Every structure is written in structure tokens, then in C-alpha cells.
Amino acid sequence: MKKRSEKNLVLLLSDMKGFTARTSRQTREENARMLALHDALLLPVLKGYGGRKLKGLGDALLGAFLSPTDAVLCAMAMQDRLASWNAGARPGDRIEVRIALSQGEVRRTRFDVHGEAVQLALMAEARAEAGEVLLTDAVYLSMSKSEAPTEVVGELALGGGGRMRLRRALRGPDPVVPYGGAALARLRRLPDPVRAVRLRVAGETVLEIVRKRAVWAAAGLLLIAAAAGERASRGGESDPVVRAQAWLSSRQPLPALTELDRLADTPRAQEPEVQVLRGKAEHALGQLGPAFADFAAAAAQDPAALDAGAISDLASLLDSETFPSLWRPALERLLAEQIGSPAAPAVRRLLSSPRPGTREDALRVLEAMGEASDADRLALARSRLADPHLSCASRRALVRKLGVVQGDEARSLLQRIAGEGHACGSAEARDSLRRRQAARVAEAR
């Protein structure tokens, strides 16, 4: 078996506190979710600092770095991220790990890693407590000491004789960010661990269903594979994006999200094409908040990346009762200002929605993007004025909008309202009619 030597690798070894006890009292599903959450919280930090995962076994994670400083900062950021997560998590969702760092020559085979550095990492990790970051003197001597203050906590015996000092990164008093938060802040926005866990568990559930129902699933999967054949031949059968597109074309959003989740910790996950695909899949599953977030992220980079399907999904959020009202202003700005005219047809269709609020929101977006027509304003006015539950303030606002609409139909509606005596909006209608008459007289002169 071929071996490869890499000198001066810095190893990061972590494992979870109380893992054996927790797994013994949890169901298999709970254990799977716990491990998925562990990976969702820690792996993005590892990759964010240029580390790579060498090995994982249950709760244990072994990563490698070329830079000692990056390795130590990564360990501190990991502990800060876990502490922040634990501060707001339920007791069953809290995760505590101990981390040890060592440095030296590592021999890698296909299935394992070997060398004194591995043994030192194991020895150091055995002395660590939950929340701690321990490092050997070899790491300390090579790192930028100003970025991570440490203290000596003991020694480790070396295999060929002699001893090596063991150090511990100093913690501060804040339990939410015990290592100050600076190392974690360098990574900026990290993937949402809850969504990553949900997608991973959902993907595993889908695969389990497929395995259990192989007889009927086989035929369906063959059809899907056939439908995706041309796309795969063009984009590469191993490309998660191509496979996700095939799943979406077959109206299978959950497997599509599972494919895209393979890219979660890579730069490609931030590409507009991938974000649009993710948004479409989330929208199809009713995950409207995440869908909006992904569409908005794609539009921020390249509004043209949102095709007609994505724009239609975005516009439909205006008509959704479950889309968070707090996000509606941002949704309207996205449609009106970032996407603009290409979104007008999808937004205009909402003027026929049975929900009065949707119709008003749609016209407001059309106005903001400069695409509202007199026909659009009349359509809204007709439907809203026929509503017996229309508030007085809304009725007056509609009359004022009618005042800028040209044509006989608008004048007829204003005359009808003006003739209602002291009803809401009648005074505004009479004022509008007087202004129209004055404008006609002025034009005649």
C-alpha cells in the first residue's frame, strides 16, 4: 500500500464530552442528529481556517493544517462557536468538546494516519477538559504567540525519550465566547447548523426509504436517471449541481437539497447558481424563509441569476400567509430594486389574488419598479372598493391613487364615490374631480 509523508503538519484532535453516556441513553435517530450537529458546527470552522479533515470516528475529529497559527485560532473559534451555540440550545442539543493540537511528521495511508504527532495529540487530548484547547510546545514554538496567549499545564513523554511541555490557550470570563470571539469573527457568516442538520437527516431519511422500498423505488429512480441523463452528460454525472437540477426537474426537492448540501462547506455553495437551486428546492418544500434568504443572496451577487422560475417563487411569497411579515419590506425591495422589470409579470399576476393585502403589496412593488400602469391601478381599485370591510383609511388612500389615473373608468369611479355624501373618501373624490376639471379648462385655453 502506497504511503505518503508530510512534514510539519499540525494536527487538531477533538472529541465530545460524555459521548458514550449520551449514546447509551439516546435513540439511533437522536444519536445521528447529535453527530450531524457536531459536524455542522465544527467542520465549517475547520475548513474556514484552511484545515482538512483527515479522519472522523463517531464524535472524534482529526484535522490537519499547514499553519500552526491557523490551527490554534481554529481550535479557539471552534470552542467559541460551541459555547455560543450551547448558550441558546436545549440541554439535549448542547455539545462540548476537548481539543488538542500537536505538530510533526505524519505518514498517511489510504485508510489511516500514523506518526508521533498522532500519538502526542492523543495523549494531550486525554488530559484536556471540555471547552479547553491544549497544544504541544512544538505548536507553540512555531505559531504567532501574540494571537493566542497560553500557559504551561504539564509535560508529555516522547517516544524516543525526553519530554515536551504541554500548554493551554487562555480563556476569558465570557461564557458565550470564552476565547474572545475574535478568531470566530474572522470567518464571518457560517452555514446555519440547524439547516445543515435538517438537510442531512432528511437526506438520510430519503435514502433509508429508498432502500426499504427498493422494489417500487427502483422503477422511479430509473426514470429519473433517464430524464437526467442528458443533463448529466453535459455537466458531469458526479456534479451535485447537475444531480440537483435533475431532481428538481423531476419535482423531487428533498433529494435536490441533499445533493446541494454536499457543497455546503465549499466556496461553490456561495455561487448564485447554487443558491438559486437551493432556494427553489426550499420553496417547493415550504421552507419560505430559507428560500428567500438564498434567492436574496444570489440576487446580491448577480440579479440575472434568478430565472423566471425563481422570480415566480419569490413573487409568490407576497401571497403567502406564512412568510414572516418582518421580511416583507426586504422582499419588496428585492423584487422592485434589485430584480426590477423582469419581475413585473410575476408580480402583476398577484393583482388577481383573493387576498386584499397581496393585491396592495403587488401594486406597491409595481409602482416602486416603475412598471405600474393605469390598468393595474384600476384593477386594484375595483376589487378593493367592492370590499365591504375596507377600512376608511384604505378607502381614502385608494381614492387618492385613482386621482392620478386617466380615463373614463377612473372618472366614473370617482363620481360614484363623490356622490356618496359623507362616506369615507367622498371628499377626496370631489377634490380629485375638481382638479381634473381645472386641468381640462387649462388645456382648453
N, C-alpha and C positions, 0 to 999 in steps of 0.2 A: 504494500500500500504506500502510495507516494506521500512524502511528508514535506512540509514547508516550514522554514524557520523565519521568525520575525523578531528582530532585536528591539529592545527598549519599548515594548508595548506596555501601556498602563492598563491594568485590569480593574474593573469595577464589579464587585460581587455583592449582591443584595439578597436577603431572604426575609420572609414575612414572620412577624412575631405571632406565636400561637397558632401557626398554620395547622399542625397536626390535630390539636384540640378542636379547632373550628371545623375541620373537615369531618371529624368523627361525629359531630352533632348536627351537621347540615345535610340536606338532601343533595343528590348529584347535581340537580339544577342550580341550587344555591352555590355549590362549590364552583360550578362552571361560571356563574355570574361573577363570583368573587375574583377568580383568576382573570376573567376578561376585564374587570375593572382595574385590577392591578396592572395589566399590560396597557390599558388605555391611559392610565395616569402616568406611568413611568417611561414607556417606550418613546413617546414624542419628545420627552426631555432628553433621553439618551441620544436620539438622532439629532435633536436640535443643537447639541454640542459636538457633533461630528463623531459620535461613538457608533459602534456597530455591535449588534447582538451576536455573541459567539455561541451561546448555548442557553437554553432555558429548560428547567426541570421543575414542574409544578410552580411553587412560589419562588424558586431561585432564579436569578437572572445574572448572567455573566456577560459583561460588555467589554469592549476594548477601545482604547484611544491611542492616538499618536502623541497628543499633548498632555502632559501631567496637569497643567493648569486647567485645561478644559475638563479633565476627568474630575478634579476636585470640585470645580464650580458646578458640574453636572450633578454630582452627589448632593451638594448643598441645595441645588434647585429641586432635586427630587424630594428631599425631605421637606422643603418649604411647600411644595405642591401638595404633598400628602397631608401636612399639617393644616393647610388652608382647606383642603377637602374635608378632613375629619372634623373641622370646627363646625361645619354645617350639615354633616351627614348623620344619618341614623346610626345607632350603635352597631347594627349588623352590617353596615356598609363602610365602617371605618377600617383603614388599612395602615399598619405600622410596620416599617422595615428597618433593618440594620444594614449598614453599608460599610464595606471595607475596600481599600484600594492598595494595590501593590504594583511593582514595576520590575520588568526583567525580560529575559528571552522566553518566548512561548513557542512551542512546537505544536503545530496544528495538523491533525489528520482529518479525514473526511467526517468522522463522527465525534471527535473529541479534541480537547486541548490539553497540553502537558507542559510541565516545566516547574521550576522552583517558584516562579511568580504565582502560579496557580496555588501551590501549597501554602505560600505565605498569605495569600488572600483568604484562603480557608481558615488558617489559624487566626488571622486578625478578625475575621467575621465572627468567629466563635467567641471572641471577647467583647464584641460590640453589644450595646443595648439598643432597644428600639428608639429610633429617632437620631441615633449617633452616626457620625462619619469618621471612621478610623482610617489612617493611612500609614504606610511604612515610611521609614526615613528616606528610602530611595526615591519615593514620590516627592517627599518634602524638599529634598535637595535639588530636584530638577524643576520644581514649579515656581511660579511668581508668588513669593511669600506675602507680598503686600495685599493680594486679593483675597487671601483666606488665612486669617490668623489661627494658629494651632497651639496645642500644649502637649507635652510628653505625658503618656499614660502607662508606659511599660516597655517591655522588650519582647522580641520573638527570637527563638533559637533558629539558626541557619543550619541547613542540612550538612554542609561540609565543616561545621564548627564555627564558632563565633556567634554573635548576637546582633540584632538590628532593633533600633528604637521604634516604638510604635507611638504615633501621635493621634490627636483627636482635634477635629475642627471645632472652634469655639462657637457656642450658641449664645444668642441674646435672650432677653426676658420675654419677648413677644411669643406666646404660644402658637399664634396663627402663622407667623413667618419667623421661626426660631433662628434662621440663618440670615435674617435681614431682608430677604426678598429681592436683593439686587441681582443675584445670579438667575433667579427665575424670571425677573422682569426683562432680561436681555432677550429672552425667547419670544417676547410679545405675545401674540394670540396663539394659544394652543388648541388643538381639537377638543371639542366637548366630550368628556369621558362618558357621560350618560348616553349620548347618541351613539358613540362608538360601541358601547356595551350592548345597547339595544339592537344595533345592526348585526353585531357578531352573534348574539344569541338568536336573533331572528333567522340569520343565515344558517346557523347550525340546526335550528328547528326545521327549516325548509329541507335541508339535506336529510335529516332524520325521517321526515315524512316521505321524502322521495325513496329512501331506502326501504321503508316499511311497506310502501305501496308500489313496489317496483313493477308489478305486472301492468297496472294501468298507467303508471308514470312513464314507462319506457316508450310507449307509443307517442305520448305527448312530447317527451323530450326529443325524440327523433324528428318529429315535425318541426319543433323549434330549431333544432340543429340544422335541418334542411333550409328553413326560412332564413337562418343566419349565415348560411354557407357563403353566399356571395359577399356579404359584409366582411366575414372573417377572412376570406381570400384576399380582400383588398387591404384590410387593416392588420392582419396577423391574428391567427387563432388564439394566441396566448395573451393578447392585449385585453385587459379588463374593460377598457372603454368600448371596444368593439363588442365584447360579450354583453356589456350593459345595454348598449344600443339594441342588440338583438332581443334581449329580454323585454325591453320597453316596447319594441315593435310588436312583440307577442303579448303585450299587456300583462307583463309579469314584473311589477315594480320591485317586489321584495328581493328576488334574486339579483335584479339590477343593482340595488343598493349594496348587496353583499359583494358584488364584483367591484363596485367603486370604492368600497371600504378597504380593499386591498391597497389602494393608493393613498389611504388616509394620512400616512406619515411621510409622504414623498412630496417634493415640490410640484409634481404634476397635479396633485389634488387641488392646487390653487389655480389651475388653468381654467379660463372661462368655459371651455367646452365641457370639462368635467363637472364644474359647478352647475351648469345648466342641466346636464343629465341628472345630477343628484336632485336638483330642485324639481324636475319633472317626476321622478320616482317618488319623492316625498309628497308631492301634491297628490299623486294618484293614491297614496296610502292615507291621505287625510292629515298628514303632518304639515299643516299650513304654515306654522311659524318657521320651522327649519327650511321649508321650501322658499319662503320669502327671503330668508337670510341668504340662501345660496344664489337665488336669482339676483339679489341686490349686489352680492359680492362679484358676480360675473359682470353685471352692468357697470360696476365701478371701474373695471378694467377695460371692458370693450362692450358698449351697448349693442353693437351689431351682432354679438354672440348670441343674443336672445332671438331665436327664430319665432315663427308665428305660433307654434305650439306653446313655447314658454311664455310669450306675451299673453296668449289666451288664458293660460293658467294664472298669470299674475292679475289680469283684469278680473278674473272670476273671484279673486279674494275680496274685491269690493262688494260682492254679492253674498259673501259668506257671513253667517251669524256667529260662527265660532272663531273667526280670525280676530286676534286681540285688537280691541279698539285703540289701545295705546300706540299701535304700529300703523294705524290707518293714515295719519298725516305723512309718514315716511313712504308708505305705499303710493299715495297720490303724487308725491314729489318724484318718486322713481318713474312712474308712468308718464307724468307730464313733462318733467325737466330732463331726465336722462334718456328715456326712450323716445318721447315726443310723438311726432306724426305717425310712425309705424304702429303705434298702439291705438290710434284713433278708431279703426274699425272694430276692434275687440271691445273698447270702452263704449262705443256708440250702441252696440247691441244691448248693453245694460239699461238703456233708456226704456226698454220694454219689460224690465224686471217687475215682478209683482210687489217688490219691496220698495216703498216710497223713498227710504233712506238711500238705497242703492241708486235710484234714478237721480237724486240730487247730487250724490257723490260723483256719478258718471259725468253729469253736466259740468260740475266744478272742475273735473280733470280736463275735460274737453276745452273749457274756457282757458284754463291755465296753459295748455299747449297750443292755444290759438287755432283750434280746429272746430270750435262750436259754431254751428250755423243757426240761422233763424228757425229752420225746421226742427232742430234739436231743442231749442228753447220753447217752441210752441208745443212740441210733443210732451215735454215735462210739464208745462203749464196746464195743458188739457187734463192730464192724468191727475195732477195734484189738486187742481181746483175742483175736481169731481169727488175728492175725498172728504166726507162729512166730518172727519176727525182732524182735519188740518188745523194746526194752531193759528192763532191770529197773527203772530209774528211771521210765521212761514207764509201765510197768505199775503201779507203786505210785501214780503221780500219777492214773492213771485210776481206781484203786480209791478213792482219796480223793474224787474227783468223784462216783463212784457213791454215796458215803456220804450225799450231800445230795439224792439223787434218791428220790422217794417211789414207792411202788407195788410190786406183787408181782414184776414182772420184775427190778427192781433188786435186791430182796432175794434172788431166786433166783440171780442172777449172783454176788452177794456170798457166798452159801452155797457155791456151786460153788468159788469161789476159796479160801474159808476151808478147804475140805476138801482142799486140795492140799498139806497138810503144811507143809513149809518153803519152798515156792515163793515167788518174788518176789510181794509183795502179799498173801500169805495172812494175815500178822499184822495188816496194816491192815484186811483184810476182817473178821477176827474182832472187832477193836476196833469197827468200824462196826456190826456186828450186835449187840454188847453195848450200844452206845449206843441203838440202835433199841429193844432190849428194855426198857432202862431208861426210855425215853421213853413206851413203851406202858404200863408199870406206873404211871408217874407220872400219865398221863392217866386210867387206870382209877380211881385214888384220887380 
